[in-house]
Amino acid sequence: MESRLITAAFLVCFFSITCAGTMPDYIKICHRNDPELSKCVKQSVHNLRPYLSKGIKEINVPALEPLYIGDLNILEASSGGITVKAKKLNVYGASNFEITKMRASTQNKRFDFELILPHLQGDGQYEINGNILALPIKGSGPFVGNFTNFVAYVRVTYDVKSVNDIEYFDIKEFALKIRTGKGKLRLDNLFNGDKVIGDVINQTINDNFELFTNEVIAPIARALEIKFLAITTKILENFTYNELFPV
């Protein structure tokens, strides 16, 4: 009887090691009953950062550097008398996030975490027309922005679905909110290149940076939400629930 128990234990260990050995380096396994599950998930996500930066070709995850947003309607005229559009928008530095708080629960099938983005840079083309801070503003051309210490709050809820009797993650909700930090914007070619007026407008925006970014951050957050959901889904669909969160 004792020899059978030893043999069974050996087979379980062997099977576990073999399965773990098949997992790629960018996946850090967390056991679902781990009393420090939140800490493990945090480390697992941090472990992904350098791979996300360059992309993971074997599972078709695109590079996060730069993160291409493309064209985005940021504000419509009805939102306060100003229209703001971005085109060919690229964001740099999104892979350098640092998770500051994490709460993971496989029982509730939910992850809540807070992360800080120490430095982001964005560039592209803009179109703007309307009034901002009682000043008329109009122009189109290239822009560049530098942003520091933006904070993101992320909530992920999921279910476990069965495909051919194999369980996989099924994301039900991926919600992202951003609290703006500090930064600086530069809009070139305002008022058809009038440098004097353009400098005044740029200075006014940067003197009221938090107020301005609070007006435009919601649609940007939604665009980021869609991008990160696509990346998360692409990773999770390539591994079973038991591979990522064994008992």
ChimeraX attribute file (.defattr): number of C-alpha atoms within 10 A of each C-alpha:
attribute: neighborCount
match mode: 1-to-1
recipient: residues
	/A:1	6
	/A:2	7
	/A:3	8
	/A:4	9
	/A:5	10
	/A:6	11
	/A:7	12
	/A:8	12
	/A:9	12
	/A:10	12
	/A:11	12
	/A:12	12
	/A:13	12
	/A:14	12
	/A:15	12
	/A:16	13
	/A:17	11
	/A:18	11
	/A:19	11
	/A:20	16
	/A:21	10
	/A:22	9
	/A:23	14
	/A:24	8
	/A:25	10
	/A:26	16
	/A:27	16
	/A:28	18
	/A:29	17
	/A:30	22
	/A:31	17
	/A:32	21
	/A:33	13
	/A:34	13
	/A:35	9
	/A:36	13
	/A:37	19
	/A:38	21
	/A:39	15
	/A:40	19
	/A:41	21
	/A:42	19
	/A:43	15
	/A:44	16
	/A:45	15
	/A:46	18
	/A:47	15
	/A:48	17
	/A:49	18
	/A:50	15
	/A:51	18
	/A:52	19
	/A:53	19
	/A:54	15
	/A:55	18
	/A:56	17
	/A:57	10
	/A:58	7
	/A:59	12
	/A:60	12
	/A:61	18
	/A:62	19
	/A:63	18
	/A:64	24
	/A:65	17
	/A:66	18
	/A:67	20
	/A:68	18
	/A:69	19
	/A:70	14
	/A:71	16
	/A:72	16
	/A:73	15
	/A:74	19
	/A:75	20
	/A:76	15
	/A:77	13
	/A:78	8
	/A:79	10
	/A:80	12
	/A:81	13
	/A:82	18
	/A:83	19
	/A:84	19
	/A:85	17
	/A:86	23
	/A:87	17
	/A:88	14
	/A:89	20
	/A:90	19
	/A:91	20
	/A:92	18
	/A:93	18
	/A:94	20
	/A:95	21
	/A:96	19
	/A:97	21
	/A:98	16
	/A:99	18
	/A:100	11
	/A:101	14
	/A:102	17
	/A:103	16
	/A:104	20
	/A:105	14
	/A:106	16
	/A:107	8
	/A:108	10
	/A:109	15
	/A:110	17
	/A:111	18
	/A:112	16
	/A:113	18
	/A:114	19
	/A:115	18
	/A:116	21
	/A:117	20
	/A:118	16
	/A:119	18
	/A:120	19
	/A:121	18
	/A:122	19
	/A:123	20
	/A:124	19
	/A:125	19
	/A:126	23
	/A:127	18
	/A:128	21
	/A:129	19
	/A:130	17
	/A:131	15
	/A:132	15
	/A:133	12
	/A:134	7
	/A:135	10
	/A:136	13
	/A:137	18
	/A:138	19
	/A:139	20
	/A:140	20
	/A:141	17
	/A:142	18
	/A:143	18
	/A:144	17
	/A:145	15
	/A:146	16
	/A:147	18
	/A:148	16
	/A:149	17
	/A:150	18
	/A:151	20
	/A:152	18
	/A:153	16
	/A:154	17
	/A:155	15
	/A:156	17
	/A:157	17
	/A:158	16
	/A:159	15
	/A:160	15
	/A:161	15
	/A:162	12
	/A:163	9
	/A:164	6
	/A:165	7
	/A:166	11
	/A:167	16
	/A:168	20
	/A:169	20
	/A:170	16
	/A:171	19
	/A:172	13
	/A:173	13
	/A:174	17
	/A:175	17
	/A:176	21
	/A:177	18
	/A:178	21
	/A:179	16
	/A:180	18
	/A:181	18
	/A:182	14
	/A:183	18
	/A:184	18
	/A:185	19
	/A:186	18
	/A:187	22
	/A:188	21
	/A:189	17
	/A:190	23
	/A:191	17
	/A:192	12
	/A:193	13
	/A:194	12
	/A:195	13
	/A:196	10
	/A:197	13
	/A:198	21
	/A:199	15
	/A:200	11
	/A:201	22
	/A:202	18
	/A:203	15
	/A:204	15
	/A:205	20
	/A:206	18
	/A:207	12
	/A:208	13
	/A:209	18
	/A:210	16
	/A:211	13
	/A:212	15
	/A:213	19
	/A:214	13
	/A:215	13
	/A:216	14
	/A:217	17
	/A:218	17
	/A:219	14
	/A:220	16
	/A:221	17
	/A:222	15
	/A:223	17
	/A:224	20
	/A:225	17
	/A:226	15
	/A:227	15
	/A:228	17
	/A:229	17
	/A:230	14
	/A:231	18
	/A:232	14
	/A:233	14
	/A:234	15
	/A:235	15
	/A:236	16
	/A:237	14
	/A:238	13
	/A:239	15
	/A:240	18
	/A:241	19
	/A:242	16
	/A:243	19
	/A:244	19
	/A:245	17
	/A:246	15
	/A:247	10
